[in-house]
């Protein structure tokens, strides 16, 4: 066993002026230090490798001052408690049972689980006789060690320190005398170290501490200091043998790891909060979210997503359950989007109709998502959000229908204008006489008709954007009716239109807007009444109010569906001319 003990440990061990012995895990004597051998005048080579009990008996026979009963009891105690020697309670029990003896456990690569025994068998006279002779030897032997070794007395005064301490601290540490811990130990470590040292001295116990201390360059560096109590043969406490090693790199790494761990905890909390905020935003926007595992096709789906599709509100969901809600004619397209994402990492953006699995309601959904890949770049999962775009799809459909209607309405006057222009060209080419003024009048009439249509379409946009402007001026209402009457008489042959006779009714209002409303009322009467039926345009004044009406023989406004006409009437009331109301019958 002694061969397995490092030379450094041997040197340090033999320098300690206490009676020390190393016991192997087999409870045999591996080594005794020089001080032990010299004080007891024993031959170390004889007792090395002996079992503890026989070896102690041999030592005790050489020095009857020791209590011989310790031999067998010590060996039996260590064999019984070997696996629990590092426990504080076991150490306390040992001190109570074997007064005058203390131990510490050591564990190195070459000597695992060994025990250092400290016997207080050196008398004061023996100790003093040996100290002066060994002091120089002790200094020389420890100066080659990188371990910081020192001895302090029971009052904390420095009795010995090796060269490693001087290399570490320079002139800050004396060779003997008082060491100014207060000036050199970091302020955050000073009080805990003092408290720990005080408790150890009070109980004559070993201590171990980690602290920051200033080096020779006035920089704080971390040391791990261990102290073992020194006792004489009468168990009088003499101080401590201390060793220290630098742990700055390890400590700084631990501190950085702690800092990173705290930052990670904060980051995770922030991510969780952002995730919750995002989910709240998605819920507020009635948007669902899902995460799909490409390998298993298992999906984690939010409550809003489940609500949109009519999926179960609890339990696992797979892709097949989702596609059950998709309209059959769109399933291949939806599955192709999933295939492209899974195979090529293509972002997801798909719009398709579904049938709610519970209510059967048809809705349009849009799914937008990104693909998450593993370290090799292979698609691993898809995260997506889903939104109900039924309203947008319907609006798009209405817009297309509106464009179709506009195109149709504009086509009629354009066709008429084209016909008149062709007629003019034909007459001109033949050199025939023609009534150009009448043709130009009709072209102008069709252009005016197109202008009103375009203005009407623009007014719809202006009303929706609250940009509708009313330009009031005084005009003769009878002149406006005459112009409209002439227009319809020239264009319409399917109905008989009669108009109330009048000469002059002055009105303060927007002539173009009022003319457009009347034109629309007459147009609707023509469109929704039987061909050949009469249409009557009537108006009268009543207490500064002008009441205008268009009568026809159509089916009229179905009860409950007159909101469109009522809304237009309200707009006129809001932007009225001097005569306050226009009433449609």
C-alpha positions in Angstrom: 0.0 0.0 0.0 2.9 2.4 0.8 4.1 2.2 -2.8 0.7 3.5 -3.9 1.1 6.6 -1.9 2.4 9.6 -3.9 5.8 11.1 -3.1 4.1 14.4 -2.6 1.8 12.9 0.0 4.7 11.2 1.7 6.6 14.4 1.9 3.7 16.3 3.3 2.9 13.5 5.7 6.4 13.3 7.1 6.6 17.0 7.6 3.6 17.2 10.0 4.8 17.4 13.6 2.0 15.1 14.9 1.8 11.4 15.4 0.2 10.3 12.1 -0.6 6.9 10.7 -2.2 5.9 7.3 -4.5 2.8 7.5 -5.4 1.0 4.2 -9.0 0.0 3.3 -8.0 -3.5 4.6 -7.4 -2.0 8.1 -3.6 -2.6 7.8 -0.9 0.0 8.5 0.4 1.5 5.3 2.6 4.2 6.7 3.6 6.1 9.9 5.2 9.6 9.7 8.7 10.4 10.9 7.4 12.3 13.9 5.5 9.3 15.1 8.5 6.9 14.7 11.0 9.3 16.3 8.8 10.1 19.3 8.0 6.5 20.0 11.4 5.1 18.9 10.0 2.5 16.7 11.1 0.9 13.4 8.6 1.9 10.7 9.6 -1.0 8.4 8.6 -3.5 11.0 5.0 -2.3 11.4 4.2 -1.3 7.8 1.7 -3.8 6.3 0.8 -5.2 9.6 -2.9 -5.4 10.6 -3.9 -2.5 12.8 -4.4 -4.4 16.1 -1.0 -6.3 16.0 0.8 -3.2 14.8 -0.7 -1.0 17.6 0.2 -3.6 20.2 3.8 -3.5 19.0 3.8 0.3 19.2 2.1 0.3 22.6 4.6 -2.1 24.0 7.3 0.4 23.0 5.4 3.2 24.7 3.3 2.1 27.7 1.9 5.6 27.9 -0.8 4.6 25.4 -3.9 2.8 26.5 -3.4 -0.8 25.2 -7.1 -1.6 25.0 -7.3 0.7 21.9 -5.6 -1.9 19.7 -8.4 -4.5 19.2 -11.2 -2.0 19.8 -9.8 0.4 17.1 -9.4 -2.4 14.5 -12.9 -3.7 15.2 -14.5 -0.3 15.1 -12.9 0.6 11.7 -13.9 -2.7 10.2 -17.5 -2.2 11.4 -17.9 1.4 10.4 -15.5 1.6 7.4 -18.3 2.5 4.8 -19.6 5.4 7.1 -16.3 7.0 8.2 -17.0 10.3 6.3 -20.3 10.9 8.3 -20.1 13.6 11.0 -22.1 11.5 13.4 -19.7 8.6 13.0 -16.7 10.9 13.6 -18.3 12.2 16.8 -19.0 8.7 18.0 -15.4 7.8 17.4 -14.1 10.7 19.4 -16.4 9.8 22.3 -15.3 6.2 22.3 -11.5 6.7 21.6 -10.4 9.7 23.5 -7.2 11.1 22.3 -7.4 9.8 18.8 -8.9 11.4 15.7 -9.1 10.4 12.0 -9.6 11.8 8.6 -10.4 9.9 5.4 -8.5 10.5 2.1 -9.2 9.3 -1.4 -6.7 9.4 -4.3 -6.3 7.4 -7.5 -3.5 5.5 -5.9 -4.9 5.0 -2.4 -8.7 4.9 -2.4 -10.5 5.1 0.9 -7.4 5.3 3.2 -7.6 6.6 6.8 -5.2 9.1 8.5 -5.0 8.5 12.3 -3.7 11.2 14.6 -2.5 10.0 18.0 -1.8 12.5 20.7 1.2 10.6 22.1 3.9 13.2 21.8 4.7 15.0 25.1 5.5 18.7 25.1 9.2 18.0 25.9 9.4 15.5 23.0 7.6 17.9 20.7 9.9 20.8 21.6 13.0 18.6 21.2 11.9 17.4 17.8 10.6 20.8 16.4 13.9 22.7 16.4 15.7 19.8 14.8 13.0 19.3 12.1 12.0 22.8 11.4 14.6 23.3 8.6 13.9 19.8 7.2 10.2 20.6 7.1 10.7 23.8 5.3 13.0 22.2 2.6 10.7 19.3 2.0 7.5 21.3 1.5 9.0 24.0 -0.6 8.9 21.8 -3.7 5.2 21.2 -3.4 2.6 23.2 -5.3 0.1 22.6 -2.5 0.0 25.5 -0.1 0.9 24.0 3.3 0.9 25.8 6.7 0.6 25.3 10.4 -1.1 27.6 12.9 -1.3 27.5 16.6 -4.4 27.5 18.7 -4.7 31.3 18.5 -4.4 31.4 14.7 -0.8 32.6 14.6 1.3 31.3 11.7 4.0 28.8 12.9 5.0 27.5 9.4 4.2 28.0 5.7 5.9 26.6 2.7 7.3 28.4 -0.4 4.1 27.8 -2.4 2.3 30.4 -0.1 5.0 32.9 -0.7 4.8 32.4 -4.5 1.1 32.8 -4.2 0.9 35.9 -2.0 4.4 37.4 -2.0 5.3 39.4 1.1 1.7 39.6 2.2 2.1 36.4 4.2 4.7 36.3 6.9 6.8 33.2 7.7 5.5 33.3 11.3 3.2 35.4 13.3 -0.2 37.0 12.7 -1.8 36.6 9.3 -4.1 39.5 8.3 -7.1 37.6 7.0 -9.3 40.7 7.3 -7.3 42.7 4.7 -6.8 39.9 2.2 -10.0 37.8 2.2 -12.9 39.0 0.0 -15.5 40.8 2.0 -18.3 38.5 1.0 -16.3 35.4 2.2 -14.7 36.8 5.4 -17.5 36.5 7.8 -18.6 33.0 6.7 -15.0 31.8 7.0 -14.5 33.3 10.4 -17.7 31.7 11.7 -16.7 28.3 10.2 -13.2 28.6 11.7 -14.6 29.6 15.1 -16.9 26.6 15.2 -14.1 24.3 14.2 -11.7 25.6 16.9 -14.5 25.5 19.6 -15.0 21.8 18.9 -11.4 20.9 17.9 -12.8 19.7 14.6 -11.5 19.7 11.1 -12.7 22.3 8.7 -12.9 22.9 5.0 -13.6 26.3 3.3 -13.7 27.9 -0.1 -12.8 31.6 -0.2 -11.4 34.4 -2.4 -8.1 35.9 -1.3 -5.7 38.4 -2.8 -2.6 37.1 -4.5 0.7 38.9 -5.0 -0.8 40.9 -7.8 -3.7 42.1 -5.6 -6.2 40.0 -7.6 -8.8 37.8 -5.9 -8.3 34.0 -6.5 -10.3 31.1 -5.2 -8.7 28.7 -2.7 -10.0 25.6 -1.1 -8.5 25.3 2.4 -8.6 22.2 4.7 -7.5 22.1 8.3 -6.8 19.1 10.5 -6.4 19.6 14.3 -3.1 19.1 16.0 -3.2 17.5 19.5 -0.3 16.5 21.8 -0.1 13.3 23.8 -2.3 14.7 26.5 -5.0 15.7 23.9 -4.2 19.3 24.2 -5.2 21.3 21.2 -2.2 22.9 19.5 -3.7 24.3 16.4 -4.1 23.2 12.8 -2.2 21.7 9.9 -3.6 23.3 6.8 -3.4 22.6 3.1 -4.8 24.7 0.3 -5.2 24.4 -3.5 -6.4 27.0 -6.0 -9.8 26.3 -7.5 -10.3 29.6 -9.4 -10.9 28.1 -12.8 -13.4 25.5 -11.4 -15.1 28.0 -9.3 -15.5 30.6 -12.1 -16.8 27.9 -14.3 -19.4 26.9 -11.7 -20.3 30.6 -11.2 -20.7 31.0 -15.0 -22.8 27.9 -15.1 -25.0 29.2 -12.3 -25.3 32.5 -14.1 -26.2 30.8 -17.4 -28.7 28.5 -15.6 -30.4 31.5 -14.0 -30.5 33.3 -17.4 -32.0 30.1 -18.9 -34.7 30.0 -16.2 -35.5 33.6 -16.9 -35.5 33.0 -20.6 -37.7 30.0 -20.3 -40.1 32.0 -18.2 -40.2 34.8 -20.8 -40.7 32.2 -23.5 -43.6 30.7 -21.6 -45.1 34.2 -21.1 -44.7 35.0 -24.8 -46.2 31.7 -25.7 -49.2 32.4 -23.4 -49.5 35.9 -24.9 -49.3 34.5 -28.4 -52.0 31.9 -27.6 -54.2 34.7 -26.1 -53.7 36.8 -29.2 -54.6 33.8 -31.4 -57.7 33.1 -29.3 -58.7 36.7 -29.4 -58.4 36.6 -33.2 -60.3 33.3 -33.3 -57.2 31.7 -34.8 -56.3 28.1 -33.9 -52.8 26.6 -33.7 -51.4 23.1 -34.1 -48.2 21.2 -34.1 -47.9 18.1 -36.2 -45.3 15.4 -35.7 -44.4 14.3 -39.3 -43.2 10.8 -38.2 -46.3 9.9 -36.2 -48.9 12.3 -37.7 -50.0 13.0 -34.2 -51.1 16.6 -33.7 -51.2 18.9 -30.7 -54.2 21.1 -31.4 -55.5 24.2 -29.6 -59.1 24.5 -28.4 -59.9 27.1 -31.0 -58.7 24.8 -33.8 -60.9 22.0 -32.4 -63.8 24.3 -32.3 -63.3 25.4 -35.9 -63.4 21.8 -37.2 -65.8 20.2 -34.7 -63.0 17.9 -33.4 -63.2 16.4 -29.9 -62.3 19.0 -27.2 -60.3 16.4 -25.3 -57.9 13.6 -26.3 -55.4 12.9 -29.0 -55.9 14.1 -32.6 -54.3 12.6 -35.7 -54.1 13.9 -39.3 -56.8 11.6 -40.5 -59.3 13.0 -38.0 -58.5 16.5 -39.3 -59.0 15.6 -43.0 -62.4 14.1 -42.3 -63.7 17.7 -42.0 -62.2 18.7 -45.4 -64.6 18.7 -48.4 -63.8 15.5 -50.3 -62.9 17.3 -53.6 -60.1 19.2 -51.7 -58.6 16.4 -49.7 -56.0 15.4 -52.3 -54.9 19.1 -52.5 -54.6 19.3 -48.7 -52.7 16.0 -48.5 -50.3 17.2 -51.2 -49.5 20.3 -49.2 -48.6 18.1 -46.2 -46.5 15.8 -48.4 -44.5 18.8 -49.8 -43.9 20.1 -46.2 -42.9 16.6 -44.9 -40.6 15.7 -47.9 -39.1 19.1 -48.9 -39.7 21.4 -46.0 -42.0 23.6 -48.1 -43.9 26.2 -46.0 -47.6 25.6 -45.6 -50.2 28.0 -47.0 -53.5 26.4 -48.0 -57.1 27.5 -48.3 -59.9 25.0 -48.5 -63.5 24.4 -47.4 -64.6 22.2 -44.6 -67.8 20.8 -43.1 -68.0 21.2 -39.3 -68.0 17.7 -38.0 -70.8 18.4 -35.6 -73.0 21.1 -37.1 -72.3 20.4 -40.8 -71.7 24.1 -41.4 -69.6 24.8 -44.5 -66.7 27.2 -43.8 -63.5 28.2 -45.6 -60.3 27.8 -43.7 -56.7 29.0 -44.3 -53.8 27.2 -42.8 -50.3 28.9 -42.7 -47.3 27.2 -41.1 -43.6 26.6 -41.1 -41.6 23.3 -41.0 -39.1 22.6 -38.2 -36.1 20.5 -39.1 -33.7 18.3 -37.1 -29.9 18.7 -36.9 -29.6 16.8 -40.2 -32.0 19.1 -42.0 -34.8 16.6 -42.2 -38.3 17.9 -41.7 -39.4 17.0 -38.2 -42.6 18.8 -37.4 -45.0 21.5 -38.7 -46.3 24.4 -36.6 -49.3 26.2 -38.2 -52.1 28.6 -37.4 -55.6 28.2 -38.8 -58.1 31.0 -39.4 -61.7 31.2 -40.6 -61.6 33.1 -43.9 -65.3 32.4 -44.9 -66.1 36.1 -44.7 -63.1 37.0 -46.9 -64.0 34.4 -49.5 -67.6 35.6 -49.6 -66.5 39.2 -50.0 -64.2 38.1 -52.8 -67.2 36.3 -54.4 -69.4 39.4 -54.0 -66.6 41.6 -55.5 -66.4 39.4 -58.5 -70.2 39.4 -58.9 -70.1 43.2 -58.6 -67.4 43.5 -61.3 -69.5 41.2 -63.5 -72.5 43.4 -63.0 -70.5 46.6 -63.7 -69.2 45.1 -66.8 -72.6 44.1 -68.0 -74.1 47.6 -67.1 -71.4 49.4 -68.9 -71.6 47.1 -71.9 -75.1 48.4 -73.0 -74.2 52.1 -73.4 -70.9 51.2 -75.0 -72.6 49.0 -77.5 -75.1 51.8 -78.3 -72.3 54.3 -78.7 -70.4 51.9 -80.9 -73.5 51.4 -83.1 -74.1 55.2 -83.5 -70.4 55.7 -84.5 -70.6 52.8 -87.1 -73.8 54.4 -88.4 -72.1 57.8 -88.8 -69.2 56.1 -90.6 -71.5 54.1 -92.9 -73.5 57.2 -93.9 -70.3 59.2 -94.4 -68.8 56.5 -96.6 -71.9 56.4 -98.8 -72.1 60.1 -99.0 -75.7 60.0 -97.6 -77.3 62.8 -95.7 -78.0 62.1 -92.0 -79.1 63.9 -88.9 -75.7 64.3 -87.2 -77.1 66.5 -84.4 -79.6 63.8 -83.4 -77.0 61.1 -83.5 -74.5 63.2 -81.5 -77.3 63.9 -79.0 -77.9 60.1 -78.5 -74.2 59.5 -78.1 -74.0 62.2 -75.5 -77.0 60.7 -73.8 -75.3 57.3 -73.6 -72.1 58.9 -72.4 -74.1 60.7 -69.7 -75.7 57.3 -68.7 -72.2 55.8 -68.4 -71.1 58.7 -66.3 -74.0 58.2 -63.9 -73.2 54.5 -63.6 -69.6 55.2 -62.9 -70.5 57.9 -60.4 -72.9 55.5 -58.7 -70.2 52.9 -58.3 -67.8 55.5 -56.9 -70.5 56.6 -54.5 -70.6 53.1 -53.0 -66.9 53.3 -52.3 -67.3 56.8 -50.9 -70.1 55.9 -48.6 -68.2 52.9 -47.2 -65.1 55.0 -46.6 -67.2 58.0 -45.2 -65.9 60.2 -47.9 -69.2 61.1 -49.5 -69.6 64.8 -50.1 -72.8 66.7 -50.7 -72.5 69.9 -52.9 -75.6 71.9 -52.4 -76.8 74.6 -54.8 -80.2 76.0 -55.8 -81.7 74.4 -58.9 -85.1 73.9 -60.6 -86.4 70.5 -59.7 -88.9 70.5 -62.7 -85.9 70.9 -65.2 -84.3 67.8 -63.6 -87.5 65.8 -64.1 -87.9 66.9 -67.7 -84.3 65.8 -68.5 -84.9 62.4 -66.9 -88.3 62.0 -68.6 -86.8 62.7 -72.0 -84.0 60.2 -71.4 -86.3 57.4 -70.4 -88.9 58.2 -73.2 -86.1 57.9 -75.8 -84.6 54.7 -74.4 -87.6 52.8 -73.0 -90.3 51.3 -75.3 -91.5 48.5 -72.9 -93.3 50.8 -70.4 -95.6 53.9 -70.6 -94.1 56.6 -68.3 -96.2 59.6 -67.2 -94.9 62.5 -65.2 -96.6 65.2 -63.1 -96.6 68.5 -64.9 -94.7 71.4 -63.3 -93.0 74.6 -64.3 -90.8 75.6 -61.4 -89.9 74.2 -58.0 -86.7 75.7 -56.7 -84.7 73.3 -54.4 -81.5 73.9 -52.5 -79.6 70.6 -52.7 -77.1 68.4 -54.6 -78.6 68.2 -58.1 -76.5 65.3 -59.3 -77.1 63.1 -56.2 -80.9 63.7 -56.3 -81.0 63.0 -60.0 -79.1 59.8 -59.5 -81.6 58.6 -56.8 -84.6 59.4 -59.0 -82.9 57.7 -61.9 -82.4 54.5 -59.8 -86.0 54.5 -58.7 -87.3 54.8 -62.2 -84.8 52.1 -63.4 -85.9 49.7 -60.7 -89.6 50.3 -61.6 -88.9 49.4 -65.2 -86.8 46.4 -64.2 -89.3 44.9 -61.7 -92.7 45.7 -63.2 -94.4 43.8 -66.1 -93.6 44.8 -69.7 -96.3 47.2 -71.1 -97.4 48.3 -67.6 -97.6 52.0 -66.8 -95.1 53.9 -64.5 -96.2 57.1 -62.8 -93.8 59.7 -61.6 -95.4 62.1 -59.2 -94.3 64.8 -56.8 -95.9 67.6 -54.8 -95.0 70.2 -52.2 -96.3 70.2 -48.6 -95.2 72.8 -46.1 -91.8 73.4 -47.7 -91.3 69.6 -48.2 -91.1 68.0 -51.5 -92.6 64.5 -51.7 -91.5 62.4 -54.7 -92.9 59.0 -55.7 -92.6 56.4 -58.5 -95.5 54.1 -58.8 -95.5 50.8 -60.8 -97.4 47.5 -61.0 -94.6 45.3 -59.8 -94.8 43.0 -56.7 -93.3 45.8 -54.5 -90.9 45.4 -51.6 -91.4 42.1 -49.7 -92.0 42.8 -46.0 -88.8 42.6 -44.0 -86.5 43.1 -47.1 -86.8 46.8 -47.6 -83.7 47.7 -45.8 -81.8 48.7 -48.9 -84.3 51.3 -50.0 -84.8 52.5 -46.4 -81.0 52.9 -46.1 -80.8 55.0 -49.3 -83.7 57.1 -48.1 -82.0 57.8 -44.8 -78.9 58.9 -46.6 -81.0 61.5 -48.5 -82.6 62.6 -45.2 -79.2 63.1 -43.7 -78.0 65.1 -46.7 -81.3 66.9 -47.5 -82.0 70.0 -49.5 -84.4 72.7 -48.5 -87.4 70.4 -48.8 -86.6 68.1 -46.0 -87.7 64.6 -47.0 -88.0 62.4 -50.1 -90.4 59.5 -49.5 -90.5 56.4 -51.7 -93.8 54.5 -52.1 
